[in-house]
Amino acid sequence: MKYAIFVVLIVLLAAVAVANPYFLEPAGILAFLKRATPLVILAAGQYFVIVSGEFDLSVGSLVTVEVVVAARLIDGSEGATWPVLALLVVLGLLVGLVNGLVTTLLRVPSFITTLGMMLILSGAVFLWTGGAPRGALSQNFRIFGRDTVWAVAILVVVVAAAVLLSRSTFGKTLIATGDNERAAKLSGVRVNRVRILAFALSGLAAAIAGIMLGGFAGVSAQVGQGLEFSAITAVVLGGVALGGGRGAVVSAMGGALTLEALFTLLNLYGISGALEYAVQGVIIVAAVAAGAVRLPAILRKGDAHAS
């Protein structure tokens, strides 16, 4: 079933409501959506990359860079908020474009490209901060992630934009590219261009998620740690094929909500947060096995580019 993930989501939300009846109140639902918004946004961006047959492992480190850079440049100044917000969006797009250009034009497998970018960004953050970020975010900056109305409004806009993009010609060519790159080329699809745009969208999503997390969680050199794996887990949980060519962005975002609901349930029962990584690993392995996904195609992606 294409949207089976939403059945799982409803079951998990019901279980959360049983453990915490307050969750059923409007304030409880809105608080859940606010917490889930950054991961939903990252999953939407990751969807466009994965459905095209690629990976983006750099988004977690990019989120951290966004928060650290914002705190350093704003340093509590309300007047610096909007210029810095614009800079963060440009930075996210730039990192995504670099990932896309290296993957397509230099024919470096995206797994290696984005892994390298992840290490570069992580190293840059440590070098710049020494492990202790300096500066402070302004109240105008923090409102996007801290204020429930703003957070839910941004979530609605991102969901609507992602759905429209996935149903556009661009979205359809991404799926065609991930399904059969050679056939897509023969059909006139500019494979490199659509993949570069997919990486740019992923970078933009990471920038927006970083802005949200900065407002919600504050400044930390570990704010984005592990988010790349959470985003990939959410996407495959939503039924998107690793290797590309199959999946819906709505299901990918539903996978993010489901993952957040699962972690909420685990926290309510006092289960250690360290188990989250184990759960994500099990989900990824199970999703690949159940879907009989073309994992070898990912490992041979460099050969596909070369041909």
Secondary structure per residue as TSV (DSSP state, phi and psi in degrees):
chain	resnum	aa	ss	phi	psi
A	1	M	-	360.0	132.7
A	2	K	T	-64.1	-37.7
A	3	Y	T	-114.8	31.3
A	4	A	T	-62.4	-24.4
A	5	I	H	-60.4	-28.5
A	6	F	H	-73.9	-25.0
A	7	V	H	-65.8	-44.8
A	8	V	H	-62.0	-41.5
A	9	L	H	-60.6	-44.5
A	10	I	H	-62.7	-41.6
A	11	V	H	-62.3	-44.2
A	12	L	H	-66.7	-40.4
A	13	L	H	-64.2	-36.6
A	14	A	H	-64.5	-40.2
A	15	A	H	-65.6	-38.9
A	16	V	H	-63.5	-41.1
A	17	A	H	-64.8	-34.7
A	18	V	H	-66.4	-41.5
A	19	A	H	-73.5	-28.7
A	20	N	-	-144.1	90.3
A	21	P	G	-56.0	-26.2
A	22	Y	G	-58.9	-26.1
A	23	F	G	-59.4	-29.0
A	24	L	G	-74.3	-15.9
A	25	E	S	-73.9	151.7
A	26	P	H	-51.1	-41.2
A	27	A	H	-62.8	-36.7
A	28	G	H	-68.4	-43.3
A	29	I	H	-64.0	-44.7
A	30	L	H	-64.6	-37.9
A	31	A	H	-64.1	-38.9
A	32	F	H	-62.8	-45.4
A	33	L	H	-63.1	-37.6
A	34	K	H	-63.5	-42.8
A	35	R	H	-65.7	-35.7
A	36	A	H	-81.6	-18.6
A	37	T	H	-54.4	-48.8
A	38	P	H	-57.6	-42.2
A	39	L	H	-69.3	-37.7
A	40	V	H	-61.5	-42.4
A	41	I	H	-64.5	-44.5
A	42	L	H	-62.8	-39.8
A	43	A	H	-64.2	-37.6
A	44	A	H	-62.7	-45.1
A	45	G	H	-66.0	-41.4
A	46	Q	H	-65.3	-32.1
A	47	Y	H	-56.5	-48.2
A	48	F	H	-62.7	-33.7
A	49	V	H	-73.4	-48.2
A	50	I	H	-67.9	-39.4
A	51	V	H	-67.7	-20.3
A	52	S	T	-86.0	-2.3
A	53	G	T	98.0	16.6
A	54	E	-	-123.7	-176.5
A	55	F	-	-131.9	154.6
A	56	D	-	-135.8	100.8
A	57	L	-	-93.6	3.5
A	58	S	-	-94.6	-6.3
A	59	V	H	-66.0	-34.6
A	60	G	H	-63.5	-47.0
A	61	S	H	-66.3	-35.2
A	62	L	H	-65.3	-38.9
A	63	V	H	-58.5	-45.9
A	64	T	H	-61.3	-44.0
A	65	V	H	-59.0	-43.8
A	66	E	H	-58.4	-46.1
A	67	V	H	-68.2	-45.2
A	68	V	H	-64.8	-44.0
A	69	V	H	-64.0	-42.1
A	70	A	H	-60.6	-46.0
A	71	A	H	-63.7	-41.4
A	72	R	H	-67.1	-42.3
A	73	L	H	-79.9	-37.1
A	74	I	H	-75.5	-48.7
A	75	D	T	48.6	43.0
A	76	G	T	84.4	-3.5
A	77	S	-	-84.2	119.1
A	78	E	G	-64.5	-35.6
A	79	G	G	-66.4	-23.0
A	80	A	G	-86.1	-5.6
A	81	T	H	-59.2	-54.1
A	82	W	H	-69.0	-43.3
A	83	P	H	-58.7	-39.3
A	84	V	H	-69.4	-38.7
A	85	L	H	-58.5	-44.0
A	86	A	H	-62.7	-41.2
A	87	L	H	-62.8	-40.1
A	88	L	H	-63.9	-39.9
A	89	V	H	-63.6	-44.5
A	90	V	H	-62.6	-41.5
A	91	L	H	-61.5	-43.8
A	92	G	H	-61.6	-45.2
A	93	L	H	-63.1	-39.8
A	94	L	H	-64.3	-45.9
A	95	V	H	-61.8	-41.8
A	96	G	H	-62.6	-42.1
A	97	L	H	-63.7	-41.6
A	98	V	H	-61.2	-45.2
A	99	N	H	-57.8	-44.6
A	100	G	H	-67.2	-41.8
A	101	L	H	-66.9	-42.7
A	102	V	H	-65.2	-40.1
A	103	T	H	-68.0	-42.5
A	104	T	H	-88.8	-48.4
A	105	L	T	-80.8	-39.2
A	106	L	S	-89.5	-6.7
A	107	R	-	59.1	37.6
A	108	V	-	-91.1	128.0
A	109	P	-	-51.5	136.9
A	110	S	H	-60.7	-30.6
A	111	F	H	-58.3	-44.2
A	112	I	H	-73.8	-42.6
A	113	T	H	-57.7	-51.6
A	114	T	H	-77.6	-26.6
A	115	L	H	-64.6	-43.4
A	116	G	H	-62.2	-42.2
A	117	M	H	-63.8	-38.2
A	118	M	H	-59.7	-44.7
A	119	L	H	-68.2	-38.5
A	120	I	H	-62.4	-47.1
A	121	L	H	-66.6	-41.1
A	122	S	H	-63.2	-42.7
A	123	G	H	-65.2	-38.6
A	124	A	H	-64.8	-40.5
A	125	V	H	-63.5	-44.8
A	126	F	H	-65.5	-40.6
A	127	L	H	-64.1	-39.0
A	128	W	H	-76.5	-34.8
A	129	T	H	-106.7	-19.8
A	130	G	T	66.9	20.3
A	131	G	T	89.8	-3.9
A	132	A	S	-132.0	95.0
A	133	P	-	-57.8	143.8
A	134	R	-	-111.5	161.8
A	135	G	S	94.2	-175.8
A	136	A	-	-151.3	150.1
A	137	L	-	-86.5	142.6
A	138	S	-	-75.8	162.9
A	139	Q	H	-65.6	-35.3
A	140	N	H	-63.9	-32.9
A	141	F	H	-72.6	-44.5
A	142	R	H	-71.1	-17.7
A	143	I	H	-63.1	-28.7
A	144	F	H	-65.3	-36.6
A	145	G	H	-98.8	-22.3
A	146	R	H	-89.1	-38.1
A	147	D	S	-81.3	125.4
A	148	T	H	-62.3	-42.4
A	149	V	H	-62.1	-45.8
A	150	W	H	-61.6	-45.6
A	151	A	H	-61.8	-46.1
A	152	V	H	-67.8	-37.2
A	153	A	H	-62.6	-43.7
A	154	I	H	-64.0	-39.9
A	155	L	H	-59.9	-45.3
A	156	V	H	-62.1	-43.5
A	157	V	H	-63.4	-44.8
A	158	V	H	-64.5	-43.3
A	159	V	H	-60.6	-46.7
A	160	A	H	-62.1	-44.3
A	161	A	H	-64.3	-41.9
A	162	A	H	-64.3	-41.1
A	163	V	H	-65.3	-44.5
A	164	L	H	-62.1	-42.8
A	165	L	H	-63.8	-41.9
A	166	S	H	-66.1	-27.6
A	167	R	H	-92.2	-5.4
A	168	S	S	-79.7	175.9
A	169	T	H	-59.1	-38.2
A	170	F	H	-58.9	-47.0
A	171	G	H	-62.4	-39.4
A	172	K	H	-69.4	-36.7
A	173	T	H	-70.2	-30.9
A	174	L	H	-61.9	-45.8
A	175	I	H	-63.7	-42.1
A	176	A	H	-62.6	-39.4
A	177	T	H	-64.6	-44.5
A	178	G	H	-68.6	-31.5
A	179	D	H	-73.6	-45.4
A	180	N	-	-157.1	96.0
A	181	E	H	-60.1	-42.8
A	182	R	H	-64.8	-43.4
A	183	A	H	-64.7	-37.4
A	184	A	H	-63.3	-41.6
A	185	K	H	-63.2	-43.3
A	186	L	H	-65.5	-23.9
A	187	S	T	-86.1	0.1
A	188	G	T	95.6	7.0
A	189	V	-	-74.6	131.2
A	190	R	-	-83.2	86.5
A	191	V	H	-57.9	-46.9
A	192	N	H	-60.6	-42.5
A	193	R	H	-64.9	-44.3
A	194	V	H	-68.1	-33.4
A	195	R	H	-70.5	-38.9
A	196	I	H	-61.4	-42.2
A	197	L	H	-64.3	-36.3
A	198	A	H	-63.6	-43.3
A	199	F	H	-65.7	-37.3
A	200	A	H	-62.9	-40.5
A	201	L	H	-63.7	-38.4
A	202	S	H	-65.0	-41.0
A	203	G	H	-64.6	-40.2
A	204	L	H	-63.6	-42.1
A	205	A	H	-61.2	-40.7
A	206	A	H	-64.8	-36.9
A	207	A	H	-63.9	-45.3
A	208	I	H	-65.6	-42.5
A	209	A	H	-62.4	-38.3
A	210	G	H	-63.2	-41.4
A	211	I	H	-62.4	-42.5
A	212	M	H	-65.0	-45.1
A	213	L	H	-69.0	-34.3
A	214	G	H	-60.2	-41.1
A	215	G	H	-71.3	-36.6
A	216	F	H	-81.0	-45.8
A	217	A	H	-107.3	-12.5
A	218	G	-	86.2	-168.9
A	219	V	-	-92.1	127.6
A	220	S	-	-156.6	146.3
A	221	A	T	-78.2	-3.2
A	222	Q	T	-119.5	14.9
A	223	V	T	-61.6	-31.1
A	224	G	T	-102.2	6.7
A	225	Q	T	-60.7	125.7
A	226	G	T	81.3	-4.1
A	227	L	H	-68.0	-27.6
A	228	E	H	-62.8	-38.0
A	229	F	H	-74.8	-34.4
A	230	S	H	-64.1	-41.1
A	231	A	H	-65.2	-43.2
A	232	I	H	-65.1	-41.2
A	233	T	H	-59.7	-45.1
A	234	A	H	-60.6	-41.9
A	235	V	H	-65.7	-46.9
A	236	V	H	-71.5	-30.6
A	237	L	H	-63.5	-30.5
A	238	G	T	-81.4	6.0
A	239	G	T	89.6	10.1
A	240	V	-	-80.0	133.5
A	241	A	-	-77.8	125.9
A	242	L	T	-68.1	122.2
A	243	G	T	115.6	-16.9
A	244	G	S	90.2	170.5
A	245	G	S	90.7	-4.3
A	246	R	-	-152.5	135.2
A	247	G	-	137.2	162.3
A	248	A	-	-124.5	139.8
A	249	V	H	-65.5	-32.3
A	250	V	H	-62.0	-41.3
A	251	S	H	-68.1	-36.5
A	252	A	H	-62.4	-43.5
A	253	M	H	-70.1	-33.4
A	254	G	H	-63.9	-34.9
A	255	G	H	-62.8	-36.9
A	256	A	H	-66.0	-42.7
A	257	L	H	-64.1	-38.6
A	258	T	H	-65.4	-42.6
A	259	L	H	-63.6	-42.3
A	260	E	H	-64.8	-39.1
A	261	A	H	-65.0	-39.1
A	262	L	H	-63.9	-44.9
A	263	F	H	-66.5	-35.5
A	264	T	H	-62.5	-42.7
A	265	L	H	-64.6	-42.5
A	266	L	H	-61.6	-41.6
A	267	N	H	-65.7	-37.3
A	268	L	H	-63.9	-31.1
A	269	Y	T	-94.2	9.5
A	270	G	T	72.2	21.5
A	271	I	-	-81.3	136.2
A	272	S	-	-55.3	138.8
A	273	G	T	-64.1	-21.8
A	274	A	T	-63.0	-22.5
A	275	L	H	-70.6	-16.3
A	276	E	H	-59.8	-41.1
A	277	Y	H	-65.2	-39.3
A	278	A	H	-64.0	-41.0
A	279	V	H	-62.7	-43.3
A	280	Q	H	-62.5	-41.0
A	281	G	H	-62.6	-43.2
A	282	V	H	-62.4	-42.3
A	283	I	H	-62.7	-44.1
A	284	I	H	-63.1	-47.5
A	285	V	H	-63.0	-44.3
A	286	A	H	-65.0	-39.6
A	287	A	H	-66.0	-41.5
A	288	V	H	-65.5	-44.1
A	289	A	H	-66.4	-44.7
A	290	A	H	-68.4	-34.3
A	291	G	H	-89.7	-2.3
A	292	A	T	48.2	50.1
A	293	V	-	-74.0	152.6
A	294	R	-	-81.0	65.5
A	295	L	H	-61.0	-39.3
A	296	P	H	-57.6	-28.6
A	297	A	H	-64.2	-33.0
A	298	I	H	-66.1	-44.3
A	299	L	H	-67.7	-23.0
A	300	R	T	-100.3	15.6
A	301	K	H	-59.9	-35.3
A	302	G	H	-61.5	-38.0
A	303	D	H	-67.0	-35.6
A	304	A	H	-65.7	-39.7
A	305	H	H	-64.9	-39.7
A	306	A	H	-64.7	-32.6
A	307	S	-	-76.3	360.0
